[in-house]
Amino acid sequence: MYVDGVWRNIIGQQAALHVFNAIKVIVKKRIDLVTCDEEKKICFRNASNCFYEISPGTDPDISVLEGGNEKKLCIEIKGGQDVANVHNRAGEAEKSHQKAAQEGWCEKWTLIYLTGLREEQRKKLITESPSTDLWFDINEVCAQSGQSYEDFKEAIIGRLGL
């Protein structure tokens, strides 16, 4: 069991790094002055002079702070691709989002493996994590292609005033 847990942690860390890099690409294409501590943080001011700080972490997996301390957006990332276990991962996301809500996070997104899920399975995910505000396919966001990635990109642009 220990080895399985370590493996799942590695999968999650890799997925979080890919999502963080996708966000970095989105932000850098729209903001002239972006400071990055490559693997640790993205900082910038948007056109309205609002300061944002985006950081990967463990809980939440990715956090977006506005003005240095306002908990604007938290992103929960579930990198596993086992379709049979997707509902368990949605439940894990819900637990994380409930904790995030108690901590004052304004918006909560979940990136999870959606490829190959039937429509009724996707609908069930919504009931398993009702506190998730937006859902995105982890594979498309990591690959930076596909409709889910385009939706993710537009959501990032909109939420951060890019």
Secondary structure, 3 states (H helix, E strand, C coil): CHHHHHHHHHHHHHHHHHHHHHHHHHHHCCCCCEEEECCCEEEEECCCCCEEEEEECCCCCEEEEECCCEEEEEEEECCCCCHHHHHHHHHHHHHHHHHHHHCCCCEEEEEECCCCCCHHHHHHHHHHCCCCCEEEEHHHHHHCCCHHHHHHHHHHHHHCCC
